[in-house]
Amino acid sequence: MKISEKPIGNIVNGTKKNIIDVARKLFSEYTYLGVSMSDIAKRLNITKAALYYHFVGKSEIYENVLTEVFNNLKLLLEEASNEETSDKQIHKLVRNYVDFGLKEKNLVIALILKFISVESKIQNYILQFRKQINELIQPLVKNFLINKKSSKKIDYQLFTSLLISMMDGLILEYSFLNKKVESDKIADQIIGVLF
């Protein structure tokens, strides 16, 4: 698959934000390994030297992109806690997570999978994001399960991991197979299976 060389504009007066936005689109479409500094520079209609003026290398750009993606995902997950009931919170959490994952495709897949050929610094970055996502989701899962008043002793960490794994698996499947997504139905089914 060849990355389009069509420039999206001159960024003589541009900023790091412009570079990150363009790189985010490229990484989301072609993955980290499928995008080079030359690809990013061509899309921005600048030289590689101009790109290196702002960033040390591709991994620094990718870290910035992942940070932005994580912050966007974090806002969507936090949005779920504003719902009135624990049922609505879990439903919105699943729906937002799946919708976001499918919109960002390869960036979210990077958060899901551990790429062997990616630098260890980026792997550590990804692992930290995964940990933070888990920490955001676990209180909602715990609250939901407490409200269900189960008589069984529940491992909230395990339930959180199961929920995240199910959502991640669906994102992978739907991304690779280009399936149509009905996130409300998916949320209902995941909740029905796990809870």
BELNORRA-V773234 format. One record per residue. N is the residue number from 1. SS is DSSP state (alpha for helix, beta for strand, coil for the rest). PHI is phi in degrees with one decimal (* if undefined). D_FIRST is the distance of its C-alpha to the first C-alpha in Angstrom with 2 decimals. Layout:
BEGIN
{{N/SS/PHI/D_FIRST} {N/SS/PHI/D_FIRST}}
END
This chain:
BEGIN
{{1/coil/*/0.00} {2/coil/-95.1/3.80} {3/coil/-76.5/6.54} {4/coil/-59.0/9.29} {5/coil/-93.9/12.19} {6/coil/-66.0/14.71} {7/coil/-67.7/17.45} {8/coil/-106.6/19.15} {9/coil/132.1/22.51} {10/coil/-91.3/24.74} {11/coil/-113.8/25.87} {12/coil/-49.5/28.80} {13/coil/-96.7/30.87} {14/coil/-73.8/28.09} {15/coil/-130.4/28.36} {16/alpha/-58.5/26.67} {17/alpha/-60.6/26.19} {18/alpha/-61.1/23.94} {19/alpha/-63.0/21.80} {20/alpha/-62.9/21.75} {21/alpha/-61.5/20.92} {22/alpha/-68.4/17.87} {23/alpha/-62.0/16.74} {24/alpha/-59.7/17.45} {25/alpha/-63.9/15.11} {26/alpha/-66.4/12.21} {27/alpha/-63.1/13.29} {28/alpha/-66.4/13.81} {29/alpha/-87.5/10.37} {30/alpha/-116.8/8.39} {31/coil/74.1/11.59} {32/coil/-60.7/13.92} {33/coil/-71.5/12.50} {34/coil/-90.8/8.98} {35/coil/-123.4/10.91} {36/coil/-111.2/13.38} {37/alpha/-61.6/16.58} {38/alpha/-62.3/15.47} {39/alpha/-61.5/12.62} {40/alpha/-65.3/15.40} {41/alpha/-61.7/17.90} {42/alpha/-61.3/16.01} {43/alpha/-62.5/15.47} {44/alpha/-86.1/19.18} {45/coil/63.5/20.25} {46/coil/-132.5/22.15} {47/coil/-83.9/22.46} {48/alpha/-62.5/21.44} {49/alpha/-60.2/25.22} {50/alpha/-65.0/25.73} {51/alpha/-66.7/23.23} {52/alpha/-68.1/25.10} {53/alpha/-63.7/28.28} {54/alpha/-91.9/27.45} {55/coil/-136.4/25.74} {56/coil/-64.9/26.35} {57/coil/-174.5/22.74} {58/alpha/-62.4/19.55} {59/alpha/-64.5/21.51} {60/alpha/-67.5/24.10} {61/alpha/-62.5/21.71} {62/alpha/-62.1/20.22} {63/alpha/-59.9/23.82} {64/alpha/-65.0/24.68} {65/alpha/-64.2/21.81} {66/alpha/-61.3/22.87} {67/alpha/-62.0/26.44} {68/alpha/-64.1/25.74} {69/alpha/-61.6/23.88} {70/alpha/-60.9/26.77} {71/alpha/-62.2/29.34} {72/alpha/-65.5/27.89} {73/alpha/-64.4/27.88} {74/alpha/-57.9/31.36} {75/alpha/-60.3/32.70} {76/alpha/-66.7/31.53} {77/alpha/-70.8/33.11} {78/alpha/-67.0/36.27} {79/alpha/-56.7/36.42} {80/alpha/-62.9/37.09} {81/coil/-70.2/40.27} {82/coil/-82.8/41.74} {83/coil/-69.3/42.11} {84/coil/-69.1/45.74} {85/coil/-118.8/45.62} {86/alpha/-65.9/43.89} {87/alpha/-61.2/42.55} {88/alpha/-67.3/40.90} {89/alpha/-62.4/39.63} {90/alpha/-64.6/37.83} {91/alpha/-60.4/36.48} {92/alpha/-67.1/35.11} {93/alpha/-59.5/33.74} {94/alpha/-63.2/31.73} {95/alpha/-59.9/30.57} {96/alpha/-64.2/29.55} {97/alpha/-63.2/27.78} {98/alpha/-67.1/25.73} {99/alpha/-59.3/24.94} {100/alpha/-64.1/23.92} {101/alpha/-60.2/21.80} {102/alpha/-76.5/19.84} {103/alpha/-70.5/19.55} {104/alpha/-91.9/18.30} {105/coil/31.2/16.14} {106/alpha/-65.5/14.63} {107/alpha/-69.7/17.55} {108/alpha/-71.7/20.06} {109/alpha/-60.6/18.43} {110/alpha/-62.6/18.92} {111/alpha/-72.7/22.51} {112/alpha/-84.5/22.82} {113/coil/-98.4/21.47} {114/coil/-102.6/22.65} {115/coil/-80.8/19.92} {116/coil/-67.5/21.62} {117/coil/-86.8/19.69} {118/coil/-88.8/20.20} {119/coil/-53.8/23.35} {120/alpha/-62.4/26.51} {121/alpha/-62.2/27.27} {122/alpha/-70.0/24.22} {123/alpha/-58.7/25.11} {124/alpha/-64.1/28.61} {125/alpha/-58.5/27.45} {126/alpha/-63.7/25.58} {127/alpha/-61.1/28.66} {128/alpha/-65.2/30.90} {129/alpha/-62.4/28.92} {130/alpha/-59.8/29.15} {131/alpha/-62.6/32.86} {132/alpha/-67.4/33.37} {133/alpha/-61.8/31.63} {134/alpha/-59.5/33.96} {135/alpha/-66.4/36.92} {136/alpha/-75.0/36.14} {137/alpha/-82.4/35.88} {138/alpha/-56.1/38.78} {139/alpha/-61.7/41.62} {140/alpha/-69.1/40.50} {141/alpha/-64.3/40.29} {142/alpha/-60.6/43.68} {143/alpha/-59.9/45.25} {144/alpha/-60.4/43.99} {145/alpha/-68.0/45.35} {146/alpha/-63.2/48.64} {147/alpha/-67.2/49.10} {148/coil/-79.4/48.67} {149/coil/51.2/51.67} {150/coil/-70.0/50.65} {151/coil/-82.4/53.51} {152/coil/-84.9/51.20} {153/coil/-73.6/50.37} {154/coil/-114.5/46.73} {155/coil/-92.9/44.30} {156/alpha/-64.1/42.43} {157/alpha/-63.3/39.92} {158/alpha/-63.7/39.08} {159/alpha/-62.2/38.76} {160/alpha/-63.1/36.50} {161/alpha/-61.8/34.25} {162/alpha/-63.3/34.25} {163/alpha/-62.1/33.35} {164/alpha/-62.3/30.47} {165/alpha/-62.2/29.20} {166/alpha/-64.5/29.39} {167/alpha/-64.8/27.54} {168/alpha/-61.9/24.80} {169/alpha/-60.8/24.50} {170/alpha/-66.1/24.21} {171/alpha/-60.7/21.54} {172/alpha/-59.8/19.44} {173/alpha/-61.2/20.25} {174/alpha/-66.5/19.73} {175/alpha/-68.3/16.38} {176/alpha/-70.5/14.95} {177/alpha/-98.4/16.75} {178/coil/50.5/16.43} {179/coil/-78.1/20.21} {180/coil/-74.0/22.52} {181/coil/-112.8/24.51} {182/coil/-119.5/28.21} {183/alpha/-63.1/28.87} {184/alpha/-64.9/32.64} {185/alpha/-65.0/32.82} {186/alpha/-59.9/30.72} {187/alpha/-60.1/33.10} {188/alpha/-60.0/36.11} {189/alpha/-70.1/34.97} {190/alpha/-62.8/34.13} {191/alpha/-62.3/37.46} {192/alpha/-63.3/39.24} {193/alpha/-74.3/37.94} {194/alpha/-80.7/38.45} {195/coil/-115.9/41.49}}
END
